[in-house]
Amino acid sequence: MSVIFRRRSVRSFLTKSIERDKLERVLRAGFEAPSAYNKRPWEFIVITAQEDRAAVAEMSPYAKMLGQATVAIAVCVNLLVGKTDSKQTTWWIQDLSAATENILLQAVEEGLGAVWLGWYPDEDRVSAFSARFGLPSHVLPFSVVALGYPAKTPEPVFRLDADRIYYGAYGKKDNKAPEYRRI
Ligand SMILES: Cc1cc2nc3c(=O)[nH]c(=O)nc-3n(C[C@H](O)[C@H](O)[C@H](O)COP(=O)(O)O)c2cc1C
């Protein structure tokens, strides 16, 4: 089964630290993500010190596992790099989402566990993180990934919902569409 189908959020971790080469491949996966205009507007902050992880855990009500995870990767956007097109549409949120997901998937490939912690656009989380880690005003923390060897990995789940797939137009069903089966 591919890493996409095996990936689940891991929120409890062993104390075993992550080997350098594994961490580098996880980071590389972030850099390999697709991005609008191929601008790759991301920057990553790798946080390992216990007191720093504990401080980040305090910034969000949903980030307690950071105390346990051996590494936190803050996925940040550099707004000076992200391209804004002629219609003034910013694409960086999609870019940073793709980078975050790539990191989660490579974690699975490496036998690690990870969970995506939402940061941007929560203003309190963004400002607390930026202050502690010295981010300039054109750099924002988009997400934080808690990473480590999993103590518990949730089972894969089958979420495909055939009722939400249409063919050719909204609401249109196709009699010849495959019957989706659990794999
Ligand atoms: C934008 C975003 C923000 C999230 N923020 C948190 C968070 O703050 N804390 C947390 O424990 N999980 C967070 N998650 C993980 C989701 O809760 C999780 O992906 C969802 O429950 C589905 O479970 P699964 O990842 O195991 O498939 C976030 C996921 C996304 C995409």
The ligand as a Tripos MOL2 file, in Angstrom:
@<TRIPOS>MOLECULE
LIG
   31    33     1     0     0
SMALL
NO_CHARGES

@<TRIPOS>ATOM
      1 C1         -4.5550   22.4860    8.1630 C.3       1 LIG1
      2 C2         -4.4720   21.3860    9.1900 C.ar      1 LIG1
      3 C3         -4.3310   21.7170   10.5240 C.ar      1 LIG1
      4 C4         -4.2220   20.7110   11.4890 C.ar      1 LIG1
      5 N1         -3.9880   21.0810   12.7820 N.ar      1 LIG1
      6 C5         -3.8370   20.1120   13.7260 C.ar      1 LIG1
      7 C6         -3.5120   20.4640   15.0760 C.ar      1 LIG1
      8 O1         -3.3500   21.6400   15.4100 O.2       1 LIG1
      9 N2         -3.3640   19.4590   15.9860 N.ar      1 LIG1
     10 C7         -3.5280   18.1480   15.6440 C.ar      1 LIG1
     11 O2         -3.3870   17.2930   16.5190 O.2       1 LIG1
     12 N3         -3.8400   17.7780   14.3660 N.ar      1 LIG1
     13 C8         -3.9780   18.7170   13.3970 C.ar      1 LIG1
     14 N4         -4.2270   18.3670   12.0880 N.ar      1 LIG1
     15 C9         -4.3610   16.9440   11.7330 C.3       1 LIG1
     16 C10        -5.8280   16.5420   11.5060 C.3       1 LIG1
     17 O3         -6.5140   16.5520   12.7370 O.3       1 LIG1
     18 C11        -5.8620   15.1500   10.8420 C.3       1 LIG1
     19 O4         -5.1900   15.1940    9.6080 O.3       1 LIG1
     20 C12        -7.2870   14.6730   10.6240 C.3       1 LIG1
     21 O5         -7.9320   14.4380   11.8620 O.3       1 LIG1
     22 C13        -7.3490   13.3630    9.8080 C.3       1 LIG1
     23 O6         -6.6380   12.3230   10.4440 O.3       1 LIG1
     24 P1         -5.3800   11.6250    9.7630 P.3       1 LIG1
     25 O7         -4.3350   12.6740    9.5130 O.co2     1 LIG1
     26 O8         -4.9220   10.5810   10.7320 O.co2     1 LIG1
     27 O9         -5.8280   11.0120    8.4630 O.co2     1 LIG1
     28 C14        -4.3270   19.3480   11.1090 C.ar      1 LIG1
     29 C15        -4.4640   19.0230    9.7570 C.ar      1 LIG1
     30 C16        -4.5270   20.0160    8.8090 C.ar      1 LIG1
     31 C17        -4.6110   19.6460    7.3420 C.3       1 LIG1
@<TRIPOS>BOND
     1     1     2 1
     2     2     3 ar
     3     2    30 ar
     4     3     4 ar
     5     4     5 ar
     6     4    28 ar
     7     5     6 ar
     8     6     7 ar
     9     6    13 1
    10     7     8 2
    11     7     9 ar
    12     9    10 ar
    13    10    11 2
    14    10    12 ar
    15    12    13 ar
    16    13    14 ar
    17    14    15 1
    18    14    28 ar
    19    15    16 1
    20    16    17 1
    21    16    18 1
    22    18    19 1
    23    18    20 1
    24    20    21 1
    25    20    22 1
    26    22    23 1
    27    23    24 1
    28    24    25 2
    29    24    26 1
    30    24    27 1
    31    28    29 ar
    32    29    30 ar
    33    30    31 1
@<TRIPOS>SUBSTRUCTURE
     1 LIG1         1 GROUP 0 **** ****
